[in-house]
């Protein structure tokens, strides 16, 4: 689909610079792709932050406790 968008020349130059391309069409496409990707990531992040989505990490608690115990042991050995 083709659309027409009016942008100030300064903004268009910045978009081209940030996208790393000199052509205006591909620069706008890159900007649009990046913006959509950021919005999608934000939506996914919000689902985890609100608890709508979650993940079970098998063995995480056990590994964390072992790590703490190891740190305590090393700290005690260092003091001796």
Gaussian input, Z-matrix of N, CA and C with variables (Angstrom, degrees):
# hf/3-21g

backbone

0 1
 N
 C     1     B1
 C     2     B2     1     A1
 N     3     B3     2     A2     1     D1
 C     4     B4     3     A3     2     D2
 C     5     B5     4     A4     3     D3
 N     6     B6     5     A5     4     D4
 C     7     B7     6     A6     5     D5
 C     8     B8     7     A7     6     D6
 N     9     B9     8     A8     7     D7
 C    10    B10     9     A9     8     D8
 C    11    B11    10    A10     9     D9
 N    12    B12    11    A11    10    D10
 C    13    B13    12    A12    11    D11
 C    14    B14    13    A13    12    D12
 N    15    B15    14    A14    13    D13
 C    16    B16    15    A15    14    D14
 C    17    B17    16    A16    15    D15
 N    18    B18    17    A17    16    D16
 C    19    B19    18    A18    17    D17
 C    20    B20    19    A19    18    D18
 N    21    B21    20    A20    19    D19
 C    22    B22    21    A21    20    D20
 C    23    B23    22    A22    21    D21
 N    24    B24    23    A23    22    D22
 C    25    B25    24    A24    23    D23
 C    26    B26    25    A25    24    D24
 N    27    B27    26    A26    25    D25
 C    28    B28    27    A27    26    D26
 C    29    B29    28    A28    27    D27
 N    30    B30    29    A29    28    D28
 C    31    B31    30    A30    29    D29
 C    32    B32    31    A31    30    D30
 N    33    B33    32    A32    31    D31
 C    34    B34    33    A33    32    D32
 C    35    B35    34    A34    33    D33
 N    36    B36    35    A35    34    D34
 C    37    B37    36    A36    35    D35
 C    38    B38    37    A37    36    D36
 N    39    B39    38    A38    37    D37
 C    40    B40    39    A39    38    D38
 C    41    B41    40    A40    39    D39
 N    42    B42    41    A41    40    D40
 C    43    B43    42    A42    41    D41
 C    44    B44    43    A43    42    D42
 N    45    B45    44    A44    43    D43
 C    46    B46    45    A45    44    D44
 C    47    B47    46    A46    45    D45
 N    48    B48    47    A47    46    D46
 C    49    B49    48    A48    47    D47
 C    50    B50    49    A49    48    D48
 N    51    B51    50    A50    49    D49
 C    52    B52    51    A51    50    D50
 C    53    B53    52    A52    51    D51
 N    54    B54    53    A53    52    D52
 C    55    B55    54    A54    53    D53
 C    56    B56    55    A55    54    D54
 N    57    B57    56    A56    55    D55
 C    58    B58    57    A57    56    D56
 C    59    B59    58    A58    57    D57
 N    60    B60    59    A59    58    D58
 C    61    B61    60    A60    59    D59
 C    62    B62    61    A61    60    D60
 N    63    B63    62    A62    61    D61
 C    64    B64    63    A63    62    D62
 C    65    B65    64    A64    63    D63
 N    66    B66    65    A65    64    D64
 C    67    B67    66    A66    65    D65
 C    68    B68    67    A67    66    D66
 N    69    B69    68    A68    67    D67
 C    70    B70    69    A69    68    D68
 C    71    B71    70    A70    69    D69
 N    72    B72    71    A71    70    D70
 C    73    B73    72    A72    71    D71
 C    74    B74    73    A73    72    D72
 N    75    B75    74    A74    73    D73
 C    76    B76    75    A75    74    D74
 C    77    B77    76    A76    75    D75
 N    78    B78    77    A77    76    D76
 C    79    B79    78    A78    77    D77
 C    80    B80    79    A79    78    D78
 N    81    B81    80    A80    79    D79
 C    82    B82    81    A81    80    D80
 C    83    B83    82    A82    81    D81
 N    84    B84    83    A83    82    D82
 C    85    B85    84    A84    83    D83
 C    86    B86    85    A85    84    D84
 N    87    B87    86    A86    85    D85
 C    88    B88    87    A87    86    D86
 C    89    B89    88    A88    87    D87
 N    90    B90    89    A89    88    D88
 C    91    B91    90    A90    89    D89
 C    92    B92    91    A91    90    D90
 N    93    B93    92    A92    91    D91
 C    94    B94    93    A93    92    D92
 C    95    B95    94    A94    93    D93
 N    96    B96    95    A95    94    D94
 C    97    B97    96    A96    95    D95
 C    98    B98    97    A97    96    D96
 N    99    B99    98    A98    97    D97
 C   100   B100    99    A99    98    D98
 C   101   B101   100   A100    99    D99
 N   102   B102   101   A101   100   D100
 C   103   B103   102   A102   101   D101
 C   104   B104   103   A103   102   D102
 N   105   B105   104   A104   103   D103
 C   106   B106   105   A105   104   D104
 C   107   B107   106   A106   105   D105
 N   108   B108   107   A107   106   D106
 C   109   B109   108   A108   107   D107
 C   110   B110   109   A109   108   D108
 N   111   B111   110   A110   109   D109
 C   112   B112   111   A111   110   D110
 C   113   B113   112   A112   111   D111
 N   114   B114   113   A113   112   D112
 C   115   B115   114   A114   113   D113
 C   116   B116   115   A115   114   D114
 N   117   B117   116   A116   115   D115
 C   118   B118   117   A117   116   D116
 C   119   B119   118   A118   117   D117
 N   120   B120   119   A119   118   D118
 C   121   B121   120   A120   119   D119
 C   122   B122   121   A121   120   D120
 N   123   B123   122   A122   121   D121
 C   124   B124   123   A123   122   D122
 C   125   B125   124   A124   123   D123
 N   126   B126   125   A125   124   D124
 C   127   B127   126   A126   125   D125
 C   128   B128   127   A127   126   D126
 N   129   B129   128   A128   127   D127
 C   130   B130   129   A129   128   D128
 C   131   B131   130   A130   129   D129
 N   132   B132   131   A131   130   D130
 C   133   B133   132   A132   131   D131
 C   134   B134   133   A133   132   D132
 N   135   B135   134   A134   133   D133
 C   136   B136   135   A135   134   D134
 C   137   B137   136   A136   135   D135
 N   138   B138   137   A137   136   D136
 C   139   B139   138   A138   137   D137
 C   140   B140   139   A139   138   D138
 N   141   B141   140   A140   139   D139
 C   142   B142   141   A141   140   D140
 C   143   B143   142   A142   141   D141
 N   144   B144   143   A143   142   D142
 C   145   B145   144   A144   143   D143
 C   146   B146   145   A145   144   D144
 N   147   B147   146   A146   145   D145
 C   148   B148   147   A147   146   D146
 C   149   B149   148   A148   147   D147
 N   150   B150   149   A149   148   D148
 C   151   B151   150   A150   149   D149
 C   152   B152   151   A151   150   D150
 N   153   B153   152   A152   151   D151
 C   154   B154   153   A153   152   D152
 C   155   B155   154   A154   153   D153
 N   156   B156   155   A155   154   D154
 C   157   B157   156   A156   155   D155
 C   158   B158   157   A157   156   D156
 N   159   B159   158   A158   157   D157
 C   160   B160   159   A159   158   D158
 C   161   B161   160   A160   159   D159
 N   162   B162   161   A161   160   D160
 C   163   B163   162   A162   161   D161
 C   164   B164   163   A163   162   D162
 N   165   B165   164   A164   163   D163
 C   166   B166   165   A165   164   D164
 C   167   B167   166   A166   165   D165
 N   168   B168   167   A167   166   D166
 C   169   B169   168   A168   167   D167
 C   170   B170   169   A169   168   D168
 N   171   B171   170   A170   169   D169
 C   172   B172   171   A171   170   D170
 C   173   B173   172   A172   171   D171
 N   174   B174   173   A173   172   D172
 C   175   B175   174   A174   173   D173
 C   176   B176   175   A175   174   D174
 N   177   B177   176   A176   175   D175
 C   178   B178   177   A177   176   D176
 C   179   B179   178   A178   177   D177
 N   180   B180   179   A179   178   D178
 C   181   B181   180   A180   179   D179
 C   182   B182   181   A181   180   D180
 N   183   B183   182   A182   181   D181
 C   184   B184   183   A183   182   D182
 C   185   B185   184   A184   183   D183
 N   186   B186   185   A185   184   D184
 C   187   B187   186   A186   185   D185
 C   188   B188   187   A187   186   D186
 N   189   B189   188   A188   187   D187
 C   190   B190   189   A189   188   D188
 C   191   B191   190   A190   189   D189
 N   192   B192   191   A191   190   D190
 C   193   B193   192   A192   191   D191
 C   194   B194   193   A193   192   D192
 N   195   B195   194   A194   193   D193
 C   196   B196   195   A195   194   D194
 C   197   B197   196   A196   195   D195
 N   198   B198   197   A197   196   D196
 C   199   B199   198   A198   197   D197
 C   200   B200   199   A199   198   D198
 N   201   B201   200   A200   199   D199
 C   202   B202   201   A201   200   D200
 C   203   B203   202   A202   201   D201
 N   204   B204   203   A203   202   D202
 C   205   B205   204   A204   203   D203
 C   206   B206   205   A205   204   D204
 N   207   B207   206   A206   205   D205
 C   208   B208   207   A207   206   D206
 C   209   B209   208   A208   207   D207
 N   210   B210   209   A209   208   D208
 C   211   B211   210   A210   209   D209
 C   212   B212   211   A211   210   D210
 N   213   B213   212   A212   211   D211
 C   214   B214   213   A213   212   D212
 C   215   B215   214   A214   213   D213
 N   216   B216   215   A215   214   D214
 C   217   B217   216   A216   215   D215
 C   218   B218   217   A217   216   D216
 N   219   B219   218   A218   217   D217
 C   220   B220   219   A219   218   D218
 C   221   B221   220   A220   219   D219
 N   222   B222   221   A221   220   D220
 C   223   B223   222   A222   221   D221
 C   224   B224   223   A223   222   D222
 N   225   B225   224   A224   223   D223
 C   226   B226   225   A225   224   D224
 C   227   B227   226   A226   225   D225
 N   228   B228   227   A227   226   D226
 C   229   B229   228   A228   227   D227
 C   230   B230   229   A229   228   D228
 N   231   B231   230   A230   229   D229
 C   232   B232   231   A231   230   D230
 C   233   B233   232   A232   231   D231
 N   234   B234   233   A233   232   D232
 C   235   B235   234   A234   233   D233
 C   236   B236   235   A235   234   D234
 N   237   B237   236   A236   235   D235
 C   238   B238   237   A237   236   D236
 C   239   B239   238   A238   237   D237

   B1=1.4387
   B2=1.5265
   B3=1.2872
   B4=1.4531
   B5=1.5195
   B6=1.3353
   B7=1.4589
   B8=1.5254
   B9=1.3093
   B10=1.4538
   B11=1.5136
   B12=1.3190
   B13=1.4589
   B14=1.5198
   B15=1.2920
   B16=1.4613
   B17=1.5167
   B18=1.3363
   B19=1.4614
   B20=1.5192
   B21=1.3209
   B22=1.4623
   B23=1.5280
   B24=1.3124
   B25=1.4636
   B26=1.5210
   B27=1.3524
   B28=1.4650
   B29=1.5275
   B30=1.3299
   B31=1.4582
   B32=1.5212
   B33=1.3232
   B34=1.4594
   B35=1.5177
   B36=1.3214
   B37=1.4602
   B38=1.5230
   B39=1.3449
   B40=1.4630
   B41=1.5250
   B42=1.3210
   B43=1.4618
   B44=1.5226
   B45=1.3185
   B46=1.4688
   B47=1.5266
   B48=1.3079
   B49=1.4711
   B50=1.5293
   B51=1.3171
   B52=1.4569
   B53=1.5267
   B54=1.3116
   B55=1.4593
   B56=1.5204
   B57=1.3241
   B58=1.4574
   B59=1.5092
   B60=1.3041
   B61=1.4608
   B62=1.5248
   B63=1.3062
   B64=1.4644
   B65=1.5269
   B66=1.3284
   B67=1.4585
   B68=1.5195
   B69=1.3096
   B70=1.4604
   B71=1.5292
   B72=1.3103
   B73=1.4667
   B74=1.5271
   B75=1.3402
   B76=1.4649
   B77=1.5321
   B78=1.3317
   B79=1.4685
   B80=1.5242
   B81=1.3260
   B82=1.4694
   B83=1.5238
   B84=1.3313
   B85=1.4667
   B86=1.5320
   B87=1.3349
   B88=1.4634
   B89=1.5279
   B90=1.3303
   B91=1.4656
   B92=1.5288
   B93=1.3107
   B94=1.4584
   B95=1.5250
   B96=1.3310
   B97=1.4645
   B98=1.5221
   B99=1.3315
   B100=1.4704
   B101=1.5236
   B102=1.3276
   B103=1.4647
   B104=1.5260
   B105=1.3238
   B106=1.4729
   B107=1.5186
   B108=1.3219
   B109=1.4650
   B110=1.5275
   B111=1.3198
   B112=1.4658
   B113=1.5260
   B114=1.3278
   B115=1.4678
   B116=1.5234
   B117=1.3255
   B118=1.4678
   B119=1.5281
   B120=1.3228
   B121=1.4677
   B122=1.5202
   B123=1.3153
   B124=1.4663
   B125=1.5267
   B126=1.3327
   B127=1.4657
   B128=1.5288
   B129=1.3301
   B130=1.4688
   B131=1.5291
   B132=1.3193
   B133=1.4695
   B134=1.5149
   B135=1.3229
   B136=1.4602
   B137=1.5213
   B138=1.3232
   B139=1.4630
   B140=1.5214
   B141=1.3251
   B142=1.4618
   B143=1.5248
   B144=1.3373
   B145=1.4623
   B146=1.5270
   B147=1.3188
   B148=1.4578
   B149=1.5254
   B150=1.3341
   B151=1.4541
   B152=1.5068
   B153=1.3265
   B154=1.4611
   B155=1.5347
   B156=1.3158
   B157=1.4620
   B158=1.5122
   B159=1.3244
   B160=1.4573
   B161=1.5251
   B162=1.2988
   B163=1.4585
   B164=1.5142
   B165=1.2992
   B166=1.4600
   B167=1.5232
   B168=1.3083
   B169=1.4586
   B170=1.5243
   B171=1.3182
   B172=1.4601
   B173=1.5220
   B174=1.3307
   B175=1.4540
   B176=1.5143
   B177=1.3192
   B178=1.4596
   B179=1.5286
   B180=1.3208
   B181=1.4618
   B182=1.5277
   B183=1.3281
   B184=1.4621
   B185=1.5258
   B186=1.3091
   B187=1.4663
   B188=1.5252
   B189=1.3203
   B190=1.4710
   B191=1.5282
   B192=1.3324
   B193=1.4630
   B194=1.5233
   B195=1.3268
   B196=1.4657
   B197=1.5234
   B198=1.3019
   B199=1.4664
   B200=1.5329
   B201=1.3193
   B202=1.4669
   B203=1.5268
   B204=1.3285
   B205=1.4582
   B206=1.5242
   B207=1.3041
   B208=1.4607
   B209=1.5262
   B210=1.3168
   B211=1.4666
   B212=1.5259
   B213=1.3472
   B214=1.4672
   B215=1.5336
   B216=1.3323
   B217=1.4614
   B218=1.5269
   B219=1.3090
   B220=1.4649
   B221=1.5267
   B222=1.3349
   B223=1.4601
   B224=1.5334
   B225=1.3250
   B226=1.4744
   B227=1.5357
   B228=1.3172
   B229=1.4637
   B230=1.5181
   B231=1.2947
   B232=1.4698
   B233=1.5254
   B234=1.3299
   B235=1.4666
   B236=1.5425
   B237=1.3178
   B238=1.4718
   B239=1.4870
   A1=107.70
   A2=115.25
   A3=120.46
   A4=108.35
   A5=114.18
   A6=119.93
   A7=108.25
   A8=115.57
   A9=121.16
   A10=107.90
   A11=115.05
   A12=120.90
   A13=108.37
   A14=116.23
   A15=119.77
   A16=108.82
   A17=115.02
   A18=121.91
   A19=108.96
   A20=116.51
   A21=118.65
   A22=109.66
   A23=116.78
   A24=121.65
   A25=111.81
   A26=117.76
   A27=121.21
   A28=111.07
   A29=116.45
   A30=120.50
   A31=111.07
   A32=116.66
   A33=120.30
   A34=110.72
   A35=117.12
   A36=120.89
   A37=110.37
   A38=116.72
   A39=120.57
   A40=111.12
   A41=116.85
   A42=120.91
   A43=110.30
   A44=117.09
   A45=121.09
   A46=110.48
   A47=116.25
   A48=120.45
   A49=110.72
   A50=116.99
   A51=120.87
   A52=112.51
   A53=116.45
   A54=119.82
   A55=112.25
   A56=116.19
   A57=119.73
   A58=113.92
   A59=117.33
   A60=121.20
   A61=110.02
   A62=115.67
   A63=120.26
   A64=112.16
   A65=116.73
   A66=120.20
   A67=110.10
   A68=115.10
   A69=120.86
   A70=113.19
   A71=118.18
   A72=121.54
   A73=112.26
   A74=117.34
   A75=118.88
   A76=112.81
   A77=116.98
   A78=119.95
   A79=110.62
   A80=116.79
   A81=121.01
   A82=109.74
   A83=117.65
   A84=121.39
   A85=110.74
   A86=116.42
   A87=120.86
   A88=110.05
   A89=116.87
   A90=121.04
   A91=110.70
   A92=116.73
   A93=121.40
   A94=111.53
   A95=116.76
   A96=120.42
   A97=111.33
   A98=116.90
   A99=121.04
   A100=111.49
   A101=116.76
   A102=120.60
   A103=111.00
   A104=116.78
   A105=120.08
   A106=111.23
   A107=116.58
   A108=120.19
   A109=110.81
   A110=117.12
   A111=120.39
   A112=111.44
   A113=117.10
   A114=120.54
   A115=111.07
   A116=116.43
   A117=119.86
   A118=110.93
   A119=115.83
   A120=119.65
   A121=111.08
   A122=116.36
   A123=120.38
   A124=110.85
   A125=116.67
   A126=120.20
   A127=111.04
   A128=116.36
   A129=120.53
   A130=109.55
   A131=117.32
   A132=121.06
   A133=111.13
   A134=116.78
   A135=120.73
   A136=111.39
   A137=117.64
   A138=120.29
   A139=111.02
   A140=117.35
   A141=120.08
   A142=110.69
   A143=116.94
   A144=120.50
   A145=112.52
   A146=116.90
   A147=120.06
   A148=112.22
   A149=117.07
   A150=120.11
   A151=113.77
   A152=117.76
   A153=120.49
   A154=109.93
   A155=115.89
   A156=122.40
   A157=107.95
   A158=116.65
   A159=120.40
   A160=108.51
   A161=114.17
   A162=119.36
   A163=108.82
   A164=115.57
   A165=120.81
   A166=108.08
   A167=116.76
   A168=121.94
   A169=107.93
   A170=114.77
   A171=120.40
   A172=110.60
   A173=116.05
   A174=121.32
   A175=114.99
   A176=118.71
   A177=121.07
   A178=111.43
   A179=116.73
   A180=120.32
   A181=111.38
   A182=116.48
   A183=121.15
   A184=110.16
   A185=117.10
   A186=121.24
   A187=110.86
   A188=116.81
   A189=120.75
   A190=110.38
   A191=117.43
   A192=121.17
   A193=110.74
   A194=117.50
   A195=121.00
   A196=110.90
   A197=116.22
   A198=120.88
   A199=110.67
   A200=117.17
   A201=121.11
   A202=110.75
   A203=116.27
   A204=120.18
   A205=110.48
   A206=117.33
   A207=121.68
   A208=110.57
   A209=116.67
   A210=120.72
   A211=110.85
   A212=116.79
   A213=120.17
   A214=110.77
   A215=115.76
   A216=120.85
   A217=110.52
   A218=117.09
   A219=120.80
   A220=111.51
   A221=116.34
   A222=120.15
   A223=109.90
   A224=116.75
   A225=120.30
   A226=111.60
   A227=116.03
   A228=120.52
   A229=110.76
   A230=116.98
   A231=121.20
   A232=110.75
   A233=115.82
   A234=120.53
   A235=111.68
   A236=116.76
   A237=120.56
   A238=112.63
   D1=139.28
   D2=177.76
   D3=-109.30
   D4=140.33
   D5=175.69
   D6=-136.13
   D7=161.73
   D8=176.76
   D9=-113.20
   D10=130.19
   D11=-179.59
   D12=-130.16
   D13=135.14
   D14=176.17
   D15=-100.37
   D16=125.16
   D17=179.09
   D18=-131.72
   D19=147.35
   D20=173.60
   D21=-62.47
   D22=145.47
   D23=-178.24
   D24=-56.99
   D25=-37.25
   D26=-179.93
   D27=-61.84
   D28=-42.99
   D29=179.03
   D30=-66.13
   D31=-40.37
   D32=179.63
   D33=-63.98
   D34=-39.64
   D35=177.69
   D36=-63.92
   D37=-41.09
   D38=178.86
   D39=-66.07
   D40=-40.61
   D41=178.20
   D42=-61.59
   D43=-44.05
   D44=178.41
   D45=-62.94
   D46=-41.92
   D47=-179.58
   D48=-64.57
   D49=-46.67
   D50=-178.37
   D51=-67.74
   D52=-33.18
   D53=-179.29
   D54=-81.31
   D55=-18.16
   D56=179.66
   D57=80.07
   D58=18.93
   D59=178.90
   D60=-129.57
   D61=151.78
   D62=-178.98
   D63=-91.52
   D64=-22.32
   D65=-177.60
   D66=-83.34
   D67=137.74
   D68=-173.90
   D69=-69.55
   D70=-43.25
   D71=-178.27
   D72=-59.53
   D73=-54.22
   D74=178.09
   D75=-62.30
   D76=-33.16
   D77=179.11
   D78=-64.44
   D79=-43.01
   D80=178.31
   D81=-65.51
   D82=-39.39
   D83=-179.90
   D84=-63.26
   D85=-42.30
   D86=178.19
   D87=-63.62
   D88=-43.60
   D89=178.51
   D90=-60.55
   D91=-44.22
   D92=179.95
   D93=-64.54
   D94=-44.73
   D95=177.73
   D96=-59.35
   D97=-44.89
   D98=179.69
   D99=-63.27
   D100=-42.70
   D101=-179.98
   D102=-63.97
   D103=-43.30
   D104=178.70
   D105=-63.86
   D106=-41.52
   D107=179.76
   D108=-62.71
   D109=-41.83
   D110=178.17
   D111=-63.10
   D112=-42.14
   D113=179.26
   D114=-64.57
   D115=-41.41
   D116=179.12
   D117=-63.74
   D118=-43.94
   D119=178.17
   D120=-61.94
   D121=-39.36
   D122=179.38
   D123=-62.64
   D124=-43.18
   D125=178.96
   D126=-61.87
   D127=-43.46
   D128=179.85
   D129=-64.85
   D130=-43.94
   D131=179.29
   D132=-59.27
   D133=-42.53
   D134=-179.94
   D135=-62.14
   D136=-35.40
   D137=179.23
   D138=-65.36
   D139=-36.41
   D140=176.57
   D141=-73.02
   D142=-41.32
   D143=-177.54
   D144=-66.87
   D145=-34.19
   D146=-179.91
   D147=-84.22
   D148=-10.49
   D149=-180.00
   D150=90.01
   D151=0.90
   D152=177.84
   D153=-61.88
   D154=-38.43
   D155=174.39
   D156=-115.64
   D157=150.67
   D158=175.18
   D159=-150.78
   D160=174.03
   D161=-179.20
   D162=-141.60
   D163=134.77
   D164=176.32
   D165=-93.40
   D166=126.14
   D167=178.80
   D168=-108.91
   D169=93.22
   D170=-178.69
   D171=-57.04
   D172=128.47
   D173=176.51
   D174=82.38
   D175=0.22
   D176=-177.33
   D177=-62.50
   D178=-48.26
   D179=-177.94
   D180=-62.79
   D181=-41.87
   D182=179.61
   D183=-63.57
   D184=-45.25
   D185=-179.85
   D186=-64.70
   D187=-39.69
   D188=179.64
   D189=-64.76
   D190=-42.54
   D191=178.58
   D192=-64.57
   D193=-40.69
   D194=177.81
   D195=-64.18
   D196=-38.07
   D197=178.64
   D198=-64.76
   D199=-42.78
   D200=178.27
   D201=-63.78
   D202=-43.41
   D203=179.51
   D204=-62.96
   D205=-42.10
   D206=178.44
   D207=-61.58
   D208=-41.76
   D209=178.84
   D210=-64.00
   D211=-41.19
   D212=178.01
   D213=-62.83
   D214=-44.72
   D215=-179.72
   D216=-60.63
   D217=-45.94
   D218=179.44
   D219=-64.01
   D220=-38.08
   D221=179.64
   D222=-66.26
   D223=-41.27
   D224=178.29
   D225=-65.25
   D226=-41.81
   D227=179.08
   D228=-64.48
   D229=-37.01
   D230=-179.16
   D231=-66.14
   D232=-36.13
   D233=-178.34
   D234=-70.72
   D235=-29.50
   D236=-177.50
   D237=-69.08

